[in-house]
């Protein structure tokens, strides 16, 4: 059984998708948005935060549910509540650090299906981003949990999308924008397709943390290594290529591993938790951290991810602490904040 006092950290959270079913119902009611019948169940004894109900036999069902639920979140107060919820209950489980992946332009457009061509509403963006930063500050003051942001572009937006995201955060500078990455299905493009944008992001000083090695296998990890990422979201399919595993160790690349997400979405790992390659990667010497990916969508939390690693996959308390140490080392927050967290958390 896991020691509840073990400090925890997560570097891979999609901000809006941390929403709990309970919060989603409240926001839908406030915003007068009808929810598809059966999609959201209220809290009960088994699921104290409620549950999202959708069929995971087809990944398209997940994307439909994801869009439907995240599109409930519209107003600054919605974003504040979603983020404050996640940070405070994560801190109650022992979390000391959380980094979120966000596409900044989303906060300033109403048409979420045409973000890179839509006109950004500056007032809308400022109000929502202010609510987000306030939630982070309030949660830190209340619990001590520290937050960070990785600005991302969607793969389907192409290189033009990368350039637009970089233009946007250059126009709206904020010290929270320290990292840059990619999200969305890996099949939309290879990293060479975004070469110009990636090199610009690196030149401008953004630290690189893309998704790779999840749907498309080890080749996507080899492709991104050309750009020397410090972290890789997922990266678990690297286990299929021993030479790649050795390269990750040599380069000291940290993998952001999301157990519940992988187990739910990837056919390779659906049959059993033990089929997940985290133990083999860890024992080989790859730097591993744990994260939720989409905490609300998968009914998980960072505490639950550590429990799965301990109770089901057999990681010891000391090994769990190493996940947190790796997360702090690989985090994009300032070094003085890392030092303070290490001292406070005994790491």
Secondary structure, DSSP 4 states (H G I P E B T S, - for coil): ---TT--EEEEEEEGGGG--HHHHHHHHHHTT----TTSEE---SS-TT-EE---TTSHHHHHHHHHHHHTT--SHHHHHHHHHHHHHHHHHTTEEEEEEEE-GGGGG-S-TTSTTTSPP-HHHHHHHHHHHHHHHHHHHHHH--EEEEEEEEEGGGHHHHHHHHHHHHHHT--TTEEEEEEES-GGG--GGGGHHHHHHHHHTTPEEEEEESSSS-HHHHHHHHTT--SEEEE-GGGGG-HHHHHHHHHHTPEEEE-HHHHHHH-GGGSS-GGGSTHHHHHHHT-EEEE--BSTTTTT--HHHHHHIIIIIT---HHHHHHHHHHHHHH--S-HHHHHHHHHHHT-
